[in-house]
Every structure is written in C-alpha cells, then in structure tokens.
C-alpha cells in the first residue's frame, strides 16, 4: 500500500509542476526567438536641449497718410485661400464652423496671399 501512496504523490507532483515547467520553457523560447532585443547600457551623456521660443504673431505696421484714408476698408483675402485654409484646418480636426470663425477672425486685419501663412497664423491663435 505504501508503494501506491508514493506513486500517487509523484503523479500529483508531476501534474502540478508540468504546467509551470511548460510556461517557463515557453517564455524562454519566446525570449530567445523574439526579434526585439533589449540591451541595457548605463552611460551619462550631456545633451543640449534647444530652447522653445514662442513669438506673438501680431503684425504691426505703420500707416502713411495715404493709407490712413483707406484704413476703413477691410483687407481682403481671396475666397480660394480661405477655402484651402479651411481644408487644412479640417484635416487638423477642427469643424467647418470653427475653422470659418477662426479664419474670419484672423483674416479680417490682413490680406493673405497664400494659405500656408494663414494656416500658421490660425494655429498660433488657437
């Protein structure tokens, strides 16, 4: 009877330890055949970090006497440039209504000749 108890204990030990052993072996095989290899190297390196400078995008112009007479008229940006700018702002995640409001706010004081500058100014004033 003692022999049966010993073989039952050995069988129970094998059944409990087999899944754990298989998990460890699987992890080792995956680590050996994985494409990413991790190497840890301790080294202190001084890196120069560039400063971030934010510049206000307001344009300050001085007007002569001739332009002061026409200063009541609004500077006009073409509809084509506004449409291209709206497409660019929509690709950045703004809705059409938000884009139109932002474009009209920015373009009311200055005539833009290209949509890139208008997009830059819109992003700066978000």
Secondary structure, DSSP 8 states (H G I E B T S, - for coil): -HHHHHHHHHHHHHHHHHHHHHHHHHHHHHHHH-S-----------------------------HHHHHTTTS-----HHHHHHHHHHHHHTT--HHHHHHHHHHHHTSS--S-HHHHHHHHHHT-
